[in-house]
């Protein structure tokens, strides 16, 4: 289960939701991903919704 609290409360654009959900592997060591593998998923990250009027912008 993914609750998403970490994505919602992160004050930086460091965490993202992605529609990718199926990444099972037969070997547990194949679930360790380096930066290159993780960057492949960035293509699936949808654009962030517009902030509500008066909301503070996230820090970068």
Secondary structure, 3 states (H helix, E strand, C coil): CCCCHHHHHCCECCCCCCCCCCCCCCCHHHHCCCHHHHHHHHHHCCCCCCCCCCCCCCEC
